[in-house]
Amino acid sequence: MQPLNNLYREVILDHNRNPRNFGELPPPCEHAQAHNALCGDKLELTYRLTGEQLEKLMFTGNGCALSQASASMLTEQLAGLSVAEAKELMERFEQAFSQDQEAELPEDLAALLNARQFPSRTDCVLMSWRALGEALQGHGQKAD
């Protein structure tokens, strides 16, 4: 199990050292903000919706390696998905993380599941996902 943990650690450290999509989208774009009052991590996500598709996502801010890596992975995994697909992946990720159950997740996201061993770090991993989820409330809903 140790080599697998090392691999996961490397994935997280790589996303922290070399964050993908770090920066801010020029307007017009949507915004979502995340703040972890417990440790002081702060992030802002900017994203562009084209119809019901998340065309591009970027983030800025500062925080621990887990919050930075998680936001970096979020921007990679959700770009190009429809809002409905993004919400489904966000829900699956949060359930796997919070319910301590395995789920079908992309490999990079599965690396973050190791943080479940440290309950105090849950908010670090999930804060960008929750902020985007809240920002997308109402998007992708079918009209009755």
HELIX and SHEET records of a PDB file:
HELIX    1   1 GLN A    2  ARG A   17  1                                  16    
HELIX    2   2 ALA A   65  LEU A   78  1                                  14    
HELIX    3   3 VAL A   83  SER A   98  1                                  16    
HELIX    4   4 GLU A  107  LEU A  112  1                                   6    
HELIX    5   5 LEU A  113  GLN A  117  5                                   5    
HELIX    6   6 PRO A  119  ARG A  121  5                                   3    
HELIX    7   7 THR A  122  ALA A  135  1                                  14    
SHEET    1   A 3 GLU A  30  ASN A  36  0                                        
SHEET    2   A 3 ASP A  41  THR A  50 -1                                        
SHEET    3   A 3 GLN A  53  ASN A  62 -1                                        
END                                                                             
